[in-house]
């Protein structure tokens, strides 16, 4: 087995190939603040040269915001990595609203330029964006991933809250009254769980979240298989402390944060009933909640036009609560609210 260490010119390598003699490597990928590029890497000299930048012309007049990385040690002694992304015209003397984003499933938010949750578009719209990689995320070793088992949001919620406070201590430009949070799938569950545990967020968005662990356990394509690992050897009949106490649905009366629930109505991984029942509970309780179903979409929103509308919905909702500007939201949904 040959071990190679590359001095990589890219933060996120998405494709890697070698020539027959292992003299050169071809790398393609992106950075959080620069789109996809292709490099030729000399394995002997350990130097790289830009081979192809397909976005050079498109982005030549685009100003990117800076980003900074930091980490903190959680209350359980775990190292939690974070990255903070700033608007292109960032002024540290000003106050900015902030979106806190954490994993979809338990996959880390990637360091790529693009993504389902486009931090560069959010920053371009005047937001600071905090990305956390909480415990349970894959890619940091088996021990780190295994912290997820049978925890279902307990430690992770505290890590997200602690990370948000660490950010506020480091960056006074973040307005503590204008914090939003967003996650998908297990991250959507985390959004639901977070708002039952803290009121530090002024708005929250859950995409394809899980509100009741007992119903999710027995339904959908992933429920039984995912639960066999994430809730190993634990079942609704022998671990009510997990299936009831850790389910956001059973703590719906503790929610004070406005929340938007997004769900594809053809979702086979996390059935839409998980958002529907949380919405119903919050409506009965008189809480500020919205539910948007994306028609004929599965766990991921892949139809181009529906994806554009979905992305605009996310920004419009944050604008409504974090910028106190409901004009975009009203433009998208005023007809359905009349």
C-alpha positions in Angstrom: 0.0 0.0 0.0 1.3 3.4 -1.0 0.7 6.4 1.3 0.6 9.8 -0.3 0.3 13.2 1.4 -0.9 16.0 -0.8 -0.5 19.7 -0.2 -3.9 20.4 -1.5 -4.9 23.6 -3.3 -8.6 22.9 -2.6 -10.5 22.8 0.7 -12.9 20.2 -0.7 -11.6 17.6 -3.2 -14.5 16.1 -5.0 -12.6 14.1 -7.7 -9.1 12.6 -7.6 -7.3 10.5 -10.2 -3.7 9.5 -10.9 -1.7 8.7 -14.0 -0.3 5.2 -14.5 3.1 6.1 -13.1 1.8 8.0 -10.1 3.7 11.0 -11.2 0.7 13.3 -11.4 -2.7 13.6 -9.9 -5.8 15.4 -11.2 -7.9 17.1 -8.6 -11.2 18.9 -8.9 -13.2 20.6 -6.2 -13.9 23.9 -4.6 -13.4 26.1 -1.5 -16.1 27.5 0.7 -15.6 30.9 -1.0 -14.5 29.8 -4.6 -16.4 27.5 -7.0 -15.2 24.4 -8.8 -11.7 24.3 -10.3 -9.4 21.6 -11.7 -5.7 21.3 -10.7 -2.8 19.3 -12.0 -0.7 18.1 -9.0 3.0 17.0 -9.4 3.4 14.2 -6.9 7.2 14.4 -6.9 7.6 18.2 -6.5 4.4 18.4 -4.4 3.3 21.5 -6.4 0.0 22.2 -8.1 -1.0 24.3 -11.1 -4.5 25.5 -12.1 -5.6 23.6 -15.1 -9.2 24.7 -15.6 -11.4 27.3 -14.0 -14.8 27.0 -15.7 -16.4 29.7 -13.5 -13.7 32.3 -14.0 -15.7 34.5 -16.4 -19.0 34.1 -14.5 -17.5 35.1 -11.2 -14.9 37.7 -12.3 -17.1 40.5 -10.9 -18.5 38.7 -7.9 -17.1 39.7 -4.5 -17.0 36.8 -2.0 -17.3 37.2 1.7 -14.5 35.9 3.9 -14.8 32.9 6.2 -13.1 31.9 9.4 -12.8 28.6 11.2 -12.8 28.0 14.9 -13.5 25.1 17.3 -14.5 24.7 20.9 -14.5 22.0 23.5 -18.0 20.9 24.5 -19.2 20.3 28.0 -18.6 16.6 27.3 -15.0 17.3 26.3 -15.5 16.9 22.5 -13.8 19.1 19.9 -16.5 20.7 17.8 -15.4 22.3 14.5 -17.2 25.5 13.2 -16.9 27.9 10.3 -18.3 31.4 10.1 -19.2 33.0 6.8 -19.5 36.8 6.4 -21.3 39.0 3.9 -19.2 40.4 1.1 -19.4 44.0 2.5 -18.9 42.9 6.1 -18.3 45.7 8.6 -17.3 44.4 12.1 -18.7 47.6 13.6 -22.2 46.7 12.4 -24.7 44.2 13.7 -25.9 41.3 11.5 -28.5 38.6 11.6 -27.1 35.1 11.8 -28.2 31.7 10.4 -27.0 28.7 12.3 -26.7 25.6 10.1 -25.9 22.0 11.1 -25.9 18.6 9.4 -28.5 17.0 7.2 -28.8 13.4 8.3 -25.6 13.1 10.2 -23.4 14.1 7.3 -21.3 17.2 7.9 -22.0 20.4 6.1 -19.4 20.3 3.4 -16.6 22.8 2.7 -17.8 23.1 -0.9 -18.8 26.3 -2.6 -22.2 25.0 -3.5 -24.7 23.0 -1.5 -28.3 22.3 -0.7 -28.1 25.1 1.9 -26.2 27.8 0.0 -24.3 29.7 2.6 -22.8 32.0 -0.1 -26.3 33.1 -1.2 -27.3 33.7 2.5 -24.3 35.8 3.1 -24.9 37.7 -0.1 -28.3 38.6 1.4 -26.7 40.1 4.4 -26.5 37.2 6.9 -23.6 35.9 8.9 -23.7 32.1 8.7 -22.4 29.7 11.4 -21.8 26.1 10.3 -21.3 23.6 13.1 -20.2 20.0 12.9 -21.8 18.5 16.1 -20.9 15.1 17.5 -22.5 12.2 15.7 -21.3 13.6 12.4 -19.6 11.1 10.1 -16.1 11.8 8.8 -14.5 12.4 12.2 -13.9 8.8 13.1 -16.0 6.0 14.5 -15.9 7.2 18.1 -17.1 10.6 17.2 -19.9 9.2 15.0 -21.0 6.8 17.7 -21.8 9.6 20.2 -25.0 9.8 18.2 -26.3 6.4 19.2 -29.2 6.5 21.6 -28.6 10.2 22.3 -31.2 11.6 19.8 -30.4 15.3 20.2 -29.4 15.5 23.9 -25.7 16.3 23.6 -26.0 17.7 20.1 -28.6 20.4 21.2 -26.2 21.5 23.9 -23.3 21.6 21.4 -25.3 23.8 19.0 -26.4 26.1 21.8 -22.8 26.3 23.2 -21.3 26.8 19.7 -23.8 29.7 19.1 -22.8 31.3 22.3 -19.1 30.8 21.6 -19.6 32.6 18.3 -21.3 35.5 20.0 -18.4 35.8 22.4 -15.9 35.9 19.6 -17.9 38.1 17.2 -19.7 41.1 18.6 -21.1 41.8 15.1 -23.6 39.0 15.5 -26.9 40.4 16.7 -28.0 38.0 19.6 -31.7 39.0 19.0 -31.6 37.9 15.3 -30.5 34.3 15.4 -32.0 31.6 13.1 -31.4 27.9 12.9 -31.9 25.4 10.1 -31.3 21.7 9.5 -32.6 18.8 7.4 -33.6 15.2 8.1 -31.8 14.4 11.4 -30.9 18.1 11.3 -34.6 18.9 10.9 -35.3 16.8 14.0 -32.6 18.8 15.7 -34.4 22.0 14.8 -37.6 20.7 16.3 -35.7 19.5 19.3 -33.8 22.7 19.8 -36.9 24.9 20.0 -38.2 22.7 22.8 -34.9 23.3 24.8 -34.0 27.0 24.2 -35.4 30.3 23.2 -32.2 31.9 21.9 -33.4 31.6 18.3 -35.8 34.1 16.8 -36.7 31.8 14.0 -36.2 28.1 13.1 -36.6 26.0 9.9 -36.9 22.2 9.8 -36.7 20.4 6.5 -38.0 16.8 6.6 -37.6 16.6 10.3 -38.6 13.8 12.7 -41.0 14.8 15.4 -41.9 11.4 16.9 -39.2 8.8 17.2 -41.8 6.0 17.8 -43.7 6.7 14.5 -40.5 7.2 12.5 -39.1 3.9 14.0 -41.6 1.9 12.1 -42.2 3.8 8.9 -40.5 5.0 5.7 -37.5 3.5 3.8 -35.0 4.5 6.5 -36.9 4.3 9.8 -36.4 0.7 10.8 -32.9 0.5 9.3 -31.6 3.9 10.6 -33.2 3.3 14.0 -31.4 -0.1 14.3 -28.1 1.9 14.4 -29.1 5.2 15.9 -31.3 3.6 18.6 -29.4 0.4 18.9 -31.1 -2.3 21.0 -33.7 0.3 22.1 -37.4 0.0 21.2 -40.6 1.9 21.9 -41.7 -0.7 24.5 -38.4 -0.7 26.5 -37.0 2.8 26.2 -39.8 5.4 26.6 -37.1 7.7 27.9 -35.9 7.9 24.3 -39.0 7.4 22.2 -41.2 9.7 24.2 -38.9 12.0 26.2 -36.6 12.8 23.2 -39.4 13.3 20.7 -40.1 16.9 20.0 -43.8 16.2 19.6 -44.1 15.3 23.3 -42.5 18.6 24.3 -44.4 20.8 21.8 -45.8 22.9 24.7 -42.3 24.1 25.4 -41.9 25.7 21.9 -41.9 29.6 21.9 -39.8 30.1 18.7 -41.5 30.7 15.3 -40.8 27.7 13.2 -41.2 26.8 9.5 -41.7 23.1 8.6 -40.7 22.1 5.1 -41.4 18.7 3.7 -41.7 17.0 0.3 -45.1 15.3 0.3 -43.6 12.2 -1.5 -40.8 11.8 1.1 -40.2 8.1 1.5 -37.3 8.4 4.0 -39.0 10.7 6.5 -42.7 10.5 5.8 -44.4 14.0 5.8 -46.6 13.0 8.7 -43.6 13.8 10.9 -44.0 17.5 10.1 -47.8 17.3 9.9 -48.2 16.1 13.5 -45.7 18.6 14.8 -47.6 21.4 12.9 -50.9 20.1 14.3 -49.6 20.1 17.9 -48.2 23.6 17.6 -51.4 24.9 16.0 -53.5 23.5 18.8 -51.1 25.2 21.3 -51.5 28.5 19.4 -47.8 28.7 18.5 -46.3 30.6 15.5 -45.8 27.8 12.9 -45.9 27.4 9.2 -46.0 24.2 7.1 -45.0 24.2 3.4 -45.3 20.9 1.5 -43.4 20.7 -1.7 -45.6 18.8 -4.1 -44.3 15.5 -5.7 -40.8 15.9 -4.1 -39.0 13.2 -2.1 -36.5 13.6 0.7 -34.4 16.0 -1.5 -36.0 18.8 -3.5 -34.7 18.1 -6.9 -37.1 19.7 -9.4 -35.4 22.8 -10.6 -38.3 25.3 -10.3 -39.5 23.8 -7.0 -36.0 24.0 -5.6 -35.7 27.7 -6.5 -39.0 28.4 -4.8 -38.0 26.3 -1.8 -34.7 28.2 -1.5 -36.5 31.6 -1.8 -39.0 30.4 0.9 -36.1 29.8 3.3 -34.6 33.2 2.9 -38.0 34.9 2.9 -38.9 33.3 6.2 -35.6 34.3 7.8 -36.1 37.8 6.4 -39.5 38.0 8.1 -38.2 37.2 11.5 -34.5 38.2 11.5 -34.8 41.3 9.4 -38.4 42.2 10.4 -39.2 42.4 6.7 -42.2 40.2 5.7 -42.5 41.6 2.1 -40.8 38.7 0.4 -42.8 36.1 2.4 -46.0 37.9 1.7 -45.2 38.1 -2.0 -44.7 34.3 -2.1 -47.6 33.3 0.1 -50.0 36.1 0.6 -52.6 34.5 -1.7 -52.6 31.3 0.4 -53.0 33.2 3.6 -56.1 35.2 2.6 
